[in-house]
Amino acid sequence: MADLFNIYCDESCHLVSDRSPVMVPGCVWCLRDRVPGQERSIARVVPPESSPLSKPAQPRLFRA
């Protein structure tokens, strides 16, 4: 069976006051079976109140 990956996409957004119209899309990927371990690693370095993992899950818009 082929490996399954989770892909997380986001974009950097310019600040209105910086007068730059640049926005950069990016993504990271992770083997699906390693997601729980990666979430724990992120939780150790990101304050819980800042973590997207602490917010309610959003509906999935796209499925491969």
Buried (B, 14 or more C-beta within 10 A) or exposed (E): EEEEEEEEEEEEEEEEEEEEEEEEEEEEEBEEEEBEEEEEEEEEEEEEEEEEEEEEEEEEEEEE
